[in-house]
Amino acid sequence: MTNPTAVPEPGPRDAVTTHMAAGADTDVVAIAPDPAVAEEILANAPAEDIFDAVTHREAEEIIARYPVSRSALLPMLHLVQSVQGYVSQEGITFCAKHLDLTDAEVSAVATFYTMYKRRPCGEHLVSVCTNTLCAALGGDAIYQKLQTHLGSAENPLGHEETAGTPGEPGSITLEHAECLAACDLGPVIQVDYEYFDNQTPDKAVALVDALRAGKKPAPTRGAPLSDFKGVERQLAGFWPEDEAVYRADVDGPSQAVETLRGAQLATDRGWSAPGMHDVPLPTLPNKEGEKK
């Protein structure tokens, strides 16, 4: 881009790049000036239905779980990601048609939640917590290390960018995430939403190298690793049919010793929370300043 000046000056000052160029999947709903324009664009160039009969049937199964069909939108978007590895414009239209919503309404949800990706993801999604406590404990250093390890010093991998070909074995999408709710075990990483606690830059490098080699290291807590699309299918509400696989997913350890330490101390020492007692509500002044 052009070099900034201390005081903005009038006149044309062209930049080499003003924003990231749109890829093959352009979200017309998000960039159109108003929903009416977006709907007109889509009506004149409707998105192709790329989903097979099985996916359409599973979409109807999801909708049947809810008394109001639009309540099924979130798991429907996960279903789309389980097929595509992201939410494309075709995926937006797929959800809209099944739920009797506009593409604009579906796009508003898909672009609000960071769990819905608008670019194809790798086989695995690696999320590094960079919120305050994890960052102070080394989360920032871990993220920066993975950026250069999966990219290069000259061209580090960016947020939600993929090392390798998206969807192909060994490909990894890297993201920095806000609080992953494991402050007692920070810094933490999630792989396909499963926890790897007490991480260091070296541990993180070994983890992503194992993933790129086709291995699936055991998480610290939670279900055994599958892959991003597999997890998305579970988030859509479809569990493995194999009983052993299902039990392994459901019965995976969900807590750590550190998390339960306070409760264990209370049990060992006979501590309990004080009981609740009826306490009269304080009197408050009304709008005229009188007590009521």
MILO-232910 format. One record per residue (C-alpha): residue in three letters; x, y, z. Coordinates in pm, 1 decimal, padded with zeros to 6 digits. Each point is the difference from the previous one (the first is absolute). Layout:
N
drenba->ala, px->X, py->Y, pz->Z .
...
END
This chain:
292
drenba->met, px->00000.0, py->00000.0, pz->00000.0 .
drenba->thr, px->00108.9, py->00364.2, pz->-00029.3 .
drenba->asn, px->00200.0, py->00154.1, pz->00282.6 .
drenba->pro, px->-00222.2, py->00187.1, pz->00248.0 .
drenba->thr, px->00044.8, py->00373.4, pz->00052.8 .
drenba->ala, px->-00009.5, py->00178.9, pz->00333.4 .
drenba->val, px->-00300.7, py->00205.9, pz->-00114.4 .
drenba->pro, px->-00250.8, py->-00145.0, pz->-00247.4 .
drenba->glu, px->00014.1, py->00180.4, pz->-00330.5 .
drenba->pro, px->-00281.9, py->00034.1, pz->-00252.8 .
drenba->gly, px->00018.6, py->-00149.7, pz->-00344.8 .
drenba->pro, px->00042.8, py->-00351.6, pz->-00143.8 .
drenba->arg, px->00239.1, py->-00219.2, pz->00193.2 .
drenba->asp, px->-00037.1, py->-00345.3, pz->-00150.2 .
drenba->ala, px->00105.3, py->-00301.4, pz->00205.0 .
drenba->val, px->00145.8, py->-00318.1, pz->-00142.8 .
drenba->thr, px->-00243.6, py->-00208.6, pz->00204.9 .
drenba->thr, px->-00299.9, py->00129.8, pz->00191.5 .
drenba->his, px->-00148.8, py->-00330.3, pz->00115.2 .
drenba->met, px->00032.3, py->-00372.2, pz->-00048.1 .
drenba->ala, px->-00111.8, py->-00094.3, pz->-00346.6 .
drenba->ala, px->-00312.3, py->-00212.5, pz->-00020.4 .
drenba->gly, px->00056.2, py->-00363.7, pz->-00077.1 .
drenba->ala, px->-00212.0, py->-00228.5, pz->-00210.5 .
drenba->asp, px->-00271.0, py->-00004.4, pz->00266.9 .
drenba->thr, px->-00117.6, py->00360.7, pz->00022.9 .
drenba->asp, px->-00259.9, py->00060.8, pz->00267.9 .
drenba->val, px->-00234.3, py->00228.1, pz->-00193.8 .
drenba->val, px->-00234.8, py->00027.6, pz->00295.2 .
drenba->ala, px->00272.8, py->00139.7, pz->00222.8 .
drenba->ile, px->00136.3, py->00249.8, pz->-00252.6 .
drenba->ala, px->-00325.2, py->00114.8, pz->-00164.4 .
drenba->pro, px->-00117.1, py->00348.3, pz->00110.8 .
drenba->asp, px->-00335.5, py->-00130.7, pz->00125.8 .
drenba->pro, px->-00184.5, py->-00333.0, pz->00024.1 .
drenba->ala, px->-00228.4, py->00083.4, pz->-00294.1 .
drenba->val, px->00300.2, py->00043.1, pz->-00227.8 .
drenba->ala, px->00151.3, py->-00323.2, pz->00130.1 .
drenba->glu, px->-00318.6, py->-00193.3, pz->-00065.2 .
drenba->glu, px->-00020.3, py->00141.0, pz->-00353.7 .
drenba->ile, px->00358.7, py->-00106.6, pz->-00069.6 .
drenba->leu, px->-00070.7, py->-00351.0, pz->00125.5 .
drenba->ala, px->-00328.8, py->-00021.2, pz->-00188.5 .
drenba->asn, px->00174.5, py->00085.0, pz->-00326.8 .
drenba->ala, px->00293.7, py->-00232.2, pz->00073.7 .
drenba->pro, px->-00129.6, py->-00259.7, pz->00247.6 .
drenba->ala, px->00250.9, py->-00208.6, pz->00193.1 .
drenba->glu, px->00033.0, py->-00355.0, pz->-00128.7 .
drenba->asp, px->-00135.1, py->-00281.9, pz->00215.4 .
drenba->ile, px->00314.3, py->-00202.4, pz->00061.3 .
drenba->phe, px->-00136.6, py->-00214.0, pz->00284.6 .
drenba->asp, px->-00107.6, py->-00359.4, pz->-00053.0 .
drenba->ala, px->-00326.2, py->-00166.3, pz->00099.3 .
drenba->val, px->00147.7, py->-00131.3, pz->00327.0 .
drenba->thr, px->00093.1, py->00350.7, pz->00116.0 .
drenba->his, px->-00346.7, py->00129.8, pz->-00089.9 .
drenba->arg, px->-00156.4, py->-00283.3, pz->00200.6 .
drenba->glu, px->00225.9, py->00069.2, pz->00299.1 .
drenba->ala, px->-00092.3, py->00368.0, pz->-00018.2 .
drenba->glu, px->-00365.5, py->-00096.5, pz->00033.5 .
drenba->glu, px->00089.4, py->-00224.5, pz->00294.4 .
drenba->ile, px->00161.1, py->00297.3, pz->00173.3 .
drenba->ile, px->-00299.3, py->00223.5, pz->-00067.5 .
drenba->ala, px->-00237.7, py->-00262.7, pz->00142.8 .
drenba->arg, px->00169.5, py->00034.8, pz->00339.7 .
drenba->tyr, px->-00130.0, py->00353.8, pz->00047.9 .
drenba->pro, px->-00353.8, py->00140.4, pz->00038.8 .
drenba->val, px->00101.3, py->00304.4, pz->-00206.8 .
drenba->ser, px->00202.8, py->-00083.7, pz->-00308.6 .
drenba->arg, px->00230.1, py->00303.5, pz->00011.2 .
drenba->ser, px->00131.4, py->-00122.1, pz->00336.2 .
drenba->ala, px->00184.9, py->-00269.2, pz->-00196.8 .
drenba->leu, px->00228.6, py->00251.1, pz->-00172.9 .
drenba->leu, px->00309.8, py->-00047.7, pz->00217.2 .
drenba->pro, px->00018.4, py->-00380.5, pz->-00032.5 .
drenba->met, px->-00090.9, py->00035.8, pz->-00367.8 .
drenba->leu, px->00308.4, py->00216.7, pz->-00052.8 .
drenba->his, px->00209.1, py->-00264.1, pz->00177.5 .
drenba->leu, px->-00147.8, py->-00258.9, pz->-00236.2 .
drenba->val, px->00111.9, py->00211.6, pz->-00295.7 .
drenba->gln, px->00351.1, py->00021.6, pz->00145.5 .
drenba->ser, px->00009.3, py->-00375.8, pz->00053.3 .
drenba->val, px->-00048.8, py->-00039.0, pz->-00375.5 .
drenba->gln, px->00200.0, py->00292.8, pz->-00138.5 .
drenba->gly, px->00248.0, py->00083.4, pz->00273.7 .
drenba->tyr, px->-00135.1, py->00356.6, pz->00004.9 .
drenba->val, px->-00322.0, py->00192.8, pz->-00068.6 .
drenba->ser, px->-00013.7, py->00101.9, pz->-00365.2 .
drenba->gln, px->-00260.2, py->00212.3, pz->-00174.5 .
drenba->glu, px->-00157.5, py->-00325.9, pz->-00114.4 .
drenba->gly, px->-00013.4, py->-00104.9, pz->00364.7 .
drenba->ile, px->-00171.3, py->00325.9, pz->00093.6 .
drenba->thr, px->-00265.0, py->-00057.0, pz->-00267.7 .
drenba->phe, px->-00041.4, py->-00366.3, pz->00102.4 .
drenba->cys, px->-00084.5, py->00103.1, pz->00358.4 .
drenba->ala, px->-00222.9, py->00286.0, pz->-00111.0 .
drenba->lys, px->-00215.1, py->-00218.4, pz->-00225.3 .
drenba->his, px->-00048.1, py->-00271.7, pz->00260.2 .
drenba->leu, px->-00086.6, py->00249.3, pz->00274.5 .
drenba->asp, px->-00205.2, py->00242.8, pz->-00208.1 .
drenba->leu, px->00241.5, py->00282.3, pz->00077.7 .
drenba->thr, px->00169.1, py->00250.7, pz->-00226.1 .
drenba->asp, px->00363.6, py->-00040.0, pz->-00093.3 .
drenba->ala, px->00061.6, py->00327.2, pz->00183.8 .
drenba->glu, px->-00143.3, py->-00138.7, pz->00325.1 .
drenba->val, px->00215.8, py->-00312.3, pz->-00019.2 .
drenba->ser, px->00309.4, py->00197.3, pz->-00098.4 .
drenba->ala, px->-00049.3, py->00232.7, pz->00298.5 .
drenba->val, px->00031.8, py->-00299.4, pz->00233.5 .
drenba->ala, px->00280.6, py->-00173.3, pz->-00189.4 .
drenba->thr, px->00214.0, py->00313.7, pz->00001.5 .
drenba->phe, px->-00072.9, py->00081.5, pz->00366.8 .
drenba->tyr, px->00135.2, py->-00320.5, pz->00157.6 .
drenba->thr, px->00369.6, py->-00074.7, pz->-00046.3 .
drenba->met, px->-00069.8, py->-00375.9, pz->00012.5 .
drenba->tyr, px->-00136.9, py->00027.4, pz->-00354.1 .
drenba->lys, px->00286.8, py->00033.2, pz->-00245.8 .
drenba->arg, px->-00041.8, py->00185.3, pz->-00326.8 .
drenba->arg, px->00309.2, py->-00151.3, pz->-00158.6 .
drenba->pro, px->00078.0, py->-00371.7, pz->-00038.5 .
drenba->cys, px->00165.9, py->-00143.2, pz->00311.9 .
drenba->gly, px->00277.6, py->-00252.4, pz->00025.6 .
drenba->glu, px->-00041.3, py->-00356.1, pz->00119.7 .
drenba->his, px->00057.0, py->00136.5, pz->00350.3 .
drenba->leu, px->-00082.8, py->00334.5, pz->00161.6 .
drenba->val, px->00264.6, py->00110.9, pz->00252.6 .
drenba->ser, px->-00117.9, py->00274.0, pz->00235.2 .
drenba->val, px->00249.7, py->00178.0, pz->00225.8 .
drenba->cys, px->-00143.3, py->00192.8, pz->00294.2 .
drenba->thr, px->00144.0, py->00351.4, pz->00001.8 .
drenba->asn, px->-00229.3, py->00153.8, pz->00257.6 .
drenba->thr, px->00146.3, py->00178.7, pz->00300.8 .
drenba->leu, px->00110.4, py->-00281.2, pz->00232.4 .
drenba->cys, px->00110.4, py->-00243.8, pz->-00268.6 .
drenba->ala, px->00180.7, py->00283.3, pz->-00177.8 .
drenba->ala, px->00185.2, py->00090.7, pz->00320.0 .
drenba->leu, px->00092.3, py->-00366.0, pz->00052.8 .
drenba->gly, px->00137.4, py->-00036.9, pz->-00350.6 .
drenba->gly, px->-00296.3, py->-00024.6, pz->-00235.5 .
drenba->asp, px->00124.2, py->00283.3, pz->-00220.0 .
drenba->ala, px->00341.3, py->-00164.2, pz->-00030.4 .
drenba->ile, px->-00163.4, py->-00330.6, pz->-00093.7 .
drenba->tyr, px->-00215.9, py->00162.2, pz->-00268.3 .
drenba->gln, px->00295.6, py->00188.0, pz->-00147.8 .
drenba->lys, px->00209.9, py->-00316.8, pz->00000.3 .
drenba->leu, px->-00268.8, py->-00192.7, pz->-00186.8 .
drenba->gln, px->-00043.9, py->00284.3, pz->-00247.3 .
drenba->thr, px->00361.9, py->-00024.3, pz->-00109.6 .
drenba->his, px->00020.3, py->-00378.2, pz->00035.3 .
drenba->leu, px->-00304.0, py->-00059.9, pz->-00220.6 .
drenba->gly, px->00095.2, py->00287.5, pz->-00227.5 .
drenba->ser, px->00341.8, py->00163.8, pz->00005.7 .
drenba->ala, px->00181.8, py->00284.0, pz->00169.5 .
drenba->glu, px->-00050.9, py->00211.7, pz->-00311.5 .
drenba->asn, px->-00361.0, py->-00106.7, pz->-00054.2 .
drenba->pro, px->-00156.8, py->-00116.2, pz->00327.6 .
drenba->leu, px->-00333.5, py->-00177.4, pz->-00016.6 .
drenba->gly, px->-00281.8, py->00243.0, pz->00076.9 .
drenba->his, px->-00319.3, py->-00034.9, pz->00200.7 .
drenba->glu, px->-00230.1, py->-00264.1, pz->-00152.7 .
drenba->glu, px->00253.9, py->-00076.8, pz->-00271.6 .
drenba->thr, px->00086.8, py->-00357.1, pz->-00093.2 .
drenba->ala, px->00332.2, py->-00179.5, pz->-00030.6 .
drenba->gly, px->-00041.3, py->-00252.6, pz->-00279.9 .
drenba->thr, px->-00299.7, py->-00050.2, pz->-00226.8 .
drenba->pro, px->-00326.9, py->00055.2, pz->00188.6 .
drenba->gly, px->-00179.5, py->-00325.3, pz->00071.0 .
drenba->glu, px->00294.6, py->-00216.4, pz->-00099.6 .
drenba->pro, px->00170.2, py->-00234.0, pz->00252.4 .
drenba->gly, px->00252.9, py->00183.3, pz->00215.4 .
drenba->ser, px->-00133.1, py->00348.2, pz->-00074.9 .
drenba->ile, px->-00038.1, py->00232.9, pz->00298.8 .
drenba->thr, px->-00198.1, py->00319.5, pz->00041.9 .
drenba->leu, px->00143.1, py->00223.9, pz->00272.5 .
drenba->glu, px->-00197.3, py->00254.8, pz->00197.9 .
drenba->his, px->00048.4, py->00207.4, pz->00310.1 .
drenba->ala, px->-00300.5, py->-00034.9, pz->00227.4 .
drenba->glu, px->-00148.4, py->00197.8, pz->00281.5 .
drenba->cys, px->-00045.5, py->-00168.2, pz->00338.8 .
drenba->leu, px->-00023.0, py->-00378.8, pz->-00033.0 .
drenba->ala, px->-00122.5, py->-00031.3, pz->00362.1 .
drenba->ala, px->00304.0, py->-00182.2, pz->00135.6 .
drenba->cys, px->00180.0, py->00273.8, pz->00191.4 .
drenba->asp, px->00111.6, py->-00244.8, pz->00270.6 .
drenba->leu, px->00189.8, py->-00199.7, pz->-00263.2 .
drenba->gly, px->00135.6, py->00277.0, pz->-00221.2 .
drenba->pro, px->00142.4, py->00049.0, pz->-00239.9 .
drenba->val, px->-00233.3, py->-00229.2, pz->-00192.9 .
drenba->ile, px->-00049.3, py->-00109.3, pz->-00358.2 .
drenba->gln, px->-00302.1, py->-00168.8, pz->-00150.6 .
drenba->val, px->00017.1, py->-00238.1, pz->-00295.3 .
drenba->asp, px->-00344.6, py->-00040.2, pz->-00154.1 .
drenba->tyr, px->-00134.7, py->00137.8, pz->00331.1 .
drenba->glu, px->00175.2, py->-00257.6, pz->00220.9 .
drenba->tyr, px->00237.2, py->00125.9, pz->00270.9 .
drenba->phe, px->00377.3, py->-00019.9, pz->00017.3 .
drenba->asp, px->00090.1, py->00162.0, pz->00332.0 .
drenba->asn, px->00315.6, py->00155.3, pz->00146.7 .
drenba->gln, px->00158.9, py->00061.0, pz->-00337.5 .
drenba->thr, px->00339.4, py->00144.3, pz->-00092.5 .
drenba->pro, px->00131.1, py->00104.9, pz->-00341.1 .
drenba->asp, px->00195.4, py->-00326.6, pz->-00030.1 .
drenba->lys, px->-00300.6, py->-00212.7, pz->00099.0 .
drenba->ala, px->-00217.1, py->00187.2, pz->-00249.2 .
drenba->val, px->00248.5, py->-00057.6, pz->-00282.7 .
drenba->ala, px->00015.6, py->-00372.7, pz->00082.0 .
drenba->leu, px->-00380.8, py->-00011.7, pz->00002.5 .
drenba->val, px->-00050.4, py->00158.2, pz->-00342.9 .
drenba->asp, px->00284.3, py->-00209.1, pz->-00145.2 .
drenba->ala, px->-00179.6, py->-00314.1, pz->00118.9 .
drenba->leu, px->-00324.3, py->00121.2, pz->-00156.6 .
drenba->arg, px->00173.4, py->00072.2, pz->-00330.0 .
drenba->ala, px->00146.8, py->-00351.0, pz->00006.1 .
drenba->gly, px->-00348.4, py->-00150.6, pz->00026.8 .
drenba->lys, px->00015.9, py->-00078.9, pz->00371.1 .
drenba->lys, px->-00269.1, py->00089.0, pz->00251.5 .
drenba->pro, px->00155.6, py->00063.7, pz->00342.5 .
drenba->ala, px->-00228.5, py->-00053.8, pz->00298.1 .
drenba->pro, px->-00143.3, py->00324.0, pz->00139.3 .
drenba->thr, px->00056.3, py->00087.3, pz->00364.3 .
drenba->arg, px->-00377.1, py->-00016.5, pz->00047.5 .
drenba->gly, px->-00298.0, py->-00083.5, pz->-00213.9 .
drenba->ala, px->-00071.0, py->-00236.3, pz->-00286.8 .
drenba->pro, px->00268.4, py->-00160.4, pz->-00218.4 .
drenba->leu, px->00094.0, py->00211.4, pz->-00300.6 .
drenba->ser, px->-00180.8, py->-00048.2, pz->-00328.8 .
drenba->asp, px->00018.9, py->00294.2, pz->-00240.2 .
drenba->phe, px->-00171.6, py->00333.0, pz->-00057.3 .
drenba->lys, px->-00278.7, py->-00138.4, pz->-00220.2 .
drenba->gly, px->-00062.0, py->-00287.2, pz->00239.5 .
drenba->val, px->-00038.9, py->00234.4, pz->00295.5 .
drenba->glu, px->-00231.9, py->00222.9, pz->-00201.7 .
drenba->arg, px->-00222.6, py->-00299.9, pz->-00065.6 .
drenba->gln, px->-00026.6, py->-00065.1, pz->00372.6 .
drenba->leu, px->-00079.7, py->00366.8, pz->00063.1 .
drenba->ala, px->-00281.7, py->-00041.0, pz->-00251.9 .
drenba->gly, px->-00132.8, py->-00277.1, pz->00224.3 .
drenba->phe, px->00110.0, py->-00313.8, pz->-00184.4 .
drenba->trp, px->00200.0, py->-00239.7, pz->00216.1 .
drenba->pro, px->00208.6, py->-00301.3, pz->-00104.0 .
drenba->glu, px->-00210.2, py->-00311.0, pz->-00053.7 .
drenba->asp, px->00273.9, py->-00226.6, pz->00134.7 .
drenba->glu, px->-00071.2, py->-00041.9, pz->00372.3 .
drenba->ala, px->00369.3, py->-00019.9, pz->00100.2 .
drenba->val, px->00083.1, py->00320.9, pz->-00188.8 .
drenba->tyr, px->-00307.3, py->00171.7, pz->00144.1 .
drenba->arg, px->00089.4, py->-00098.4, pz->00358.0 .
drenba->ala, px->00359.6, py->00115.5, pz->-00047.1 .
drenba->asp, px->-00123.9, py->00339.3, pz->-00118.6 .
drenba->val, px->-00260.9, py->00045.2, pz->00270.5 .
drenba->asp, px->00194.2, py->-00143.4, pz->00293.8 .
drenba->gly, px->00331.1, py->00178.8, pz->-00063.3 .
drenba->pro, px->00130.1, py->00179.5, pz->00313.5 .
drenba->ser, px->-00139.1, py->00351.6, pz->00018.3 .
drenba->gln, px->00173.2, py->00143.4, pz->00305.8 .
drenba->ala, px->00350.2, py->00022.3, pz->00139.5 .
drenba->val, px->00144.7, py->-00035.4, pz->00348.6 .
drenba->glu, px->00076.7, py->00373.3, pz->00006.4 .
drenba->thr, px->-00359.6, py->00088.4, pz->-00081.5 .
drenba->leu, px->-00140.5, py->-00210.5, pz->00284.9 .
drenba->arg, px->00267.9, py->00085.9, pz->00256.5 .
drenba->gly, px->-00213.8, py->00253.8, pz->00185.5 .
drenba->ala, px->-00295.8, py->-00236.0, pz->00024.8 .
drenba->gln, px->00229.4, py->-00279.1, pz->00121.3 .
drenba->leu, px->00150.2, py->00222.0, pz->00270.0 .
drenba->ala, px->-00348.9, py->00098.1, pz->00118.0 .
drenba->thr, px->-00101.0, py->-00366.2, pz->00022.0 .
drenba->asp, px->00317.3, py->-00102.6, pz->00185.7 .
drenba->arg, px->-00033.8, py->00281.7, pz->00253.6 .
drenba->gly, px->-00375.3, py->-00011.0, pz->00044.7 .
drenba->trp, px->-00061.9, py->00343.7, pz->-00145.5 .
drenba->ser, px->-00336.7, py->00094.5, pz->-00138.0 .
drenba->ala, px->-00158.2, py->00312.0, pz->-00136.0 .
drenba->pro, px->-00212.7, py->00201.5, pz->00243.6 .
drenba->gly, px->-00371.1, py->-00073.9, pz->-00015.5 .
drenba->met, px->-00245.7, py->00235.9, pz->-00157.5 .
drenba->his, px->-00220.3, py->00203.1, pz->00233.5 .
drenba->asp, px->-00295.5, py->00222.6, pz->-00068.3 .
drenba->val, px->00125.0, py->00355.9, pz->00002.2 .
drenba->pro, px->-00244.9, py->00288.5, pz->-00019.0 .
drenba->leu, px->00036.9, py->00213.2, pz->-00308.6 .
drenba->pro, px->00132.3, py->00350.7, pz->00066.3 .
drenba->thr, px->-00241.3, py->00287.0, pz->-00036.8 .
drenba->leu, px->00064.9, py->00211.5, pz->-00305.0 .
drenba->pro, px->-00105.2, py->00356.5, pz->-00072.3 .
drenba->asn, px->-00270.4, py->00043.4, pz->-00260.9 .
drenba->lys, px->00021.6, py->00258.4, pz->-00272.8 .
drenba->glu, px->-00124.2, py->00271.0, pz->00234.9 .
drenba->gly, px->00268.7, py->-00080.9, pz->00258.2 .
drenba->glu, px->-00237.7, py->-00167.5, pz->00243.9 .
drenba->lys, px->00052.7, py->-00335.8, pz->00160.9 .
drenba->lys, px->-00207.6, py->-00290.7, pz->-00125.4 .
END
